[in-house]
Amino acid sequence: MTTESKLALIEVFDNLSNAFDDTLNLEREAVLFRPFSDSWSIIEQVVHCADFDIAMSQISLGDSISWNHCAFL
């Protein structure tokens, strides 16, 4: 992977984090809304992504969390 490719990916990730910040401007009803009974609301999706980021940062830092402890497995 070239340096330019890495920088482009970093920019994409940075822009995605802005999308999470934009959820703060939504109405309460919008972030709690579930389009289907078995789907997640916006807030549930945001919290899930934050949880995943925390778990992955702990794994990459060498903490004692293993893949077996991640909720998605």
C-alpha positions as CSV (number, residue, x, y, z in Angstrom):
1,M,0.0,0.0,0.0
2,T,1.4,3.4,-1.0
3,T,1.6,6.4,1.3
4,E,-1.0,8.1,-0.8
5,S,-3.4,5.2,-0.4
6,K,-2.9,5.2,3.4
7,L,-3.5,8.9,3.6
8,A,-6.7,8.6,1.5
9,L,-8.0,5.9,3.8
10,I,-7.2,8.0,6.8
11,E,-9.2,10.9,5.2
12,V,-12.1,8.5,4.6
13,F,-12.1,7.3,8.3
14,D,-11.9,10.9,9.4
15,N,-14.9,11.9,7.3
16,L,-16.8,8.9,8.7
17,S,-16.2,10.1,12.2
18,N,-17.8,13.4,11.2
19,A,-21.0,11.5,10.2
20,F,-21.2,10.1,13.8
21,D,-20.8,13.6,15.1
22,D,-23.7,14.7,12.9
23,T,-26.0,12.3,14.7
24,L,-25.9,14.7,17.7
25,N,-27.9,17.2,15.6
26,L,-30.8,14.7,14.9
27,E,-34.0,14.8,16.8
28,R,-34.4,12.3,19.7
29,E,-37.2,10.5,17.9
30,A,-34.9,10.0,14.8
31,V,-32.0,8.5,16.7
32,L,-34.3,6.1,18.6
33,F,-36.4,5.1,15.6
34,R,-36.3,1.5,14.5
35,P,-37.6,1.0,10.9
36,F,-38.3,-2.7,11.7
37,S,-38.8,-4.4,15.0
38,D,-35.6,-6.4,14.6
39,S,-33.4,-3.6,13.4
40,W,-31.1,-1.3,15.4
41,S,-31.7,2.4,15.9
42,I,-29.2,5.0,14.9
43,I,-28.0,5.4,18.5
44,E,-27.6,1.6,18.9
45,Q,-25.5,1.5,15.8
46,V,-23.3,4.4,16.9
47,V,-22.7,2.8,20.4
48,H,-21.9,-0.5,18.8
49,C,-19.3,1.1,16.6
50,A,-17.8,3.0,19.5
51,D,-17.7,-0.3,21.5
52,F,-16.0,-2.0,18.6
53,D,-13.4,0.8,18.3
54,I,-12.6,0.5,22.0
55,A,-12.2,-3.2,21.8
56,M,-10.0,-3.1,18.7
57,S,-7.8,-0.4,20.2
58,Q,-7.3,-2.5,23.3
59,I,-6.4,-5.5,21.2
60,S,-4.0,-3.5,19.1
61,L,-2.4,-2.2,22.3
62,G,-1.8,-5.7,23.5
63,D,-4.3,-5.7,26.4
64,S,-5.7,-9.0,27.6
65,I,-8.9,-8.8,25.5
66,S,-8.9,-11.6,22.9
67,W,-11.1,-12.1,19.9
68,N,-13.2,-14.6,21.8
69,H,-14.4,-11.8,24.1
70,C,-15.8,-9.7,21.3
71,A,-19.5,-9.6,21.2
72,F,-19.7,-10.2,17.5
73,L,-18.1,-13.6,17.6
